[in-house]
Amino acid sequence: EGVGLAAPQIGKSIQLFIIRQSPKSPLLTFINPKIVSFKDREPTKEEKANEKKTGVQLEGCLSLYNVWGVVKRHDEVTVTYMDELGDQHKKTFDGFLATIIQHELDHLQGVLFPKRVLEQQNPLYRSVKNAKGEVEFDEIEL
């Protein structure tokens, strides 16, 4: 049920990943992708208030079962890439799509998200189910 998969995750040493933001979203293919620019912005008052209500956004990975952490990613990225038909693109992505792309690009460089978590001095968490079957997050002691 992931939102992206990079070729190195399945043992392929090629610069390719696929993403799908949600089950109803189109599948996007990125071959030889490169970030050519990025932007960061200050969150609006509404976004800050919403974050306080919903909590932080934890990042996870299909390669690391039940491991989670907070990674600050760029808010917007412009990427050059080729699609599955061989067509070249230069496109700007923001929000969750920008996060997914940065995560998958890390895979192409041999980087898993816990490295980013630790570089940013954030804790890692393991998800566990409590007695009621609800998911809880326990900090991983390093």
C-alpha positions in Angstrom: 0.0 0.0 0.0 2.9 2.3 -0.6 2.9 5.5 -2.8 6.1 4.9 -4.6 8.7 2.2 -5.5 12.2 2.7 -6.8 14.1 0.2 -8.9 16.8 -0.4 -6.3 14.1 -1.6 -3.9 13.6 -4.6 -6.1 17.2 -5.2 -6.9 17.4 -3.2 -10.2 20.4 -0.9 -10.5 18.7 1.7 -12.8 17.5 5.3 -12.2 13.7 4.7 -12.3 10.8 5.0 -9.8 7.1 4.9 -10.0 4.6 6.8 -7.8 0.9 6.9 -7.2 -0.3 9.5 -4.7 -3.5 7.5 -4.0 -5.3 4.5 -5.4 -7.3 6.7 -7.7 -4.3 8.8 -8.9 -2.5 8.1 -12.2 0.7 6.0 -12.0 3.6 8.2 -12.8 7.0 6.9 -14.1 10.2 8.8 -13.6 13.3 7.6 -15.6 16.7 9.4 -15.0 15.0 12.0 -12.7 16.8 15.0 -11.5 15.7 17.9 -9.2 16.6 21.1 -11.1 15.2 23.5 -8.5 13.2 23.6 -5.3 11.4 26.0 -3.1 10.5 26.2 0.6 7.8 28.4 2.0 6.5 29.4 5.4 3.3 27.5 6.4 0.2 29.6 6.5 -1.6 30.2 9.8 -4.3 27.7 8.7 -1.6 25.1 7.9 0.0 25.6 11.3 -3.3 25.3 13.1 -4.2 22.2 11.1 -0.8 20.6 11.9 -1.5 21.1 15.6 -4.9 19.3 15.2 -3.7 16.4 13.1 -0.1 16.1 14.4 3.1 15.7 12.5 3.3 13.8 9.2 5.4 10.6 9.6 7.3 9.2 6.7 7.6 5.5 6.2 9.0 3.1 3.6 8.1 -0.2 2.1 11.8 -1.3 2.6 11.6 -0.7 6.4 8.5 -2.4 7.9 6.9 -0.4 10.8 9.6 2.2 11.0 8.6 5.9 10.8 10.0 9.4 11.3 9.6 13.0 10.6 11.6 14.3 7.6 11.6 17.9 6.5 11.4 17.9 2.7 11.3 20.8 0.2 7.8 22.1 -0.3 8.1 22.2 -4.1 10.5 20.5 -6.5 11.0 21.0 -10.3 12.1 17.7 -11.8 13.4 16.7 -15.3 12.7 13.1 -16.2 11.7 10.8 -19.0 8.4 8.8 -18.8 7.7 5.2 -19.8 7.1 6.3 -23.4 10.5 8.0 -23.7 9.1 11.5 -23.6 11.1 14.2 -21.7 9.4 16.3 -19.1 10.3 19.2 -16.8 7.5 19.6 -14.2 7.0 21.2 -10.8 5.4 19.2 -8.0 4.4 20.4 -4.6 2.9 19.0 -1.4 2.7 15.3 -0.9 3.9 14.6 -4.5 7.0 16.6 -3.8 7.7 14.6 -0.7 7.2 11.3 -2.5 9.5 12.3 -5.3 12.3 13.4 -2.9 11.9 10.1 -1.0 12.2 8.0 -4.2 15.1 10.1 -5.5 16.9 9.3 -2.2 16.4 5.6 -3.0 18.1 6.1 -6.3 21.1 7.5 -4.4 21.1 4.6 -1.9 19.7 6.7 0.9 16.8 5.4 3.2 14.7 7.9 5.0 16.0 7.1 8.5 19.3 8.8 7.4 17.4 12.0 6.8 15.5 11.7 10.1 18.8 11.3 12.0 20.5 14.1 10.0 17.7 16.4 11.1 18.0 15.1 14.7 14.5 13.7 14.9 13.5 10.5 16.6 12.6 7.3 14.8 9.4 5.4 15.7 8.2 1.8 15.4 4.5 1.3 14.9 2.8 -1.3 17.1 -0.8 -2.3 17.7 -2.2 -1.9 21.2 -4.6 -4.2 23.0 -7.5 -2.5 21.2 -5.9 -3.1 17.8 -5.1 0.6 17.3 -1.7 1.7 15.9 0.6 3.5 18.3 4.1 4.8 17.7 6.9 4.0 20.2 10.2 5.9 19.9 13.1 3.7 18.9 16.0 3.9 21.4 19.3 4.5 19.5 
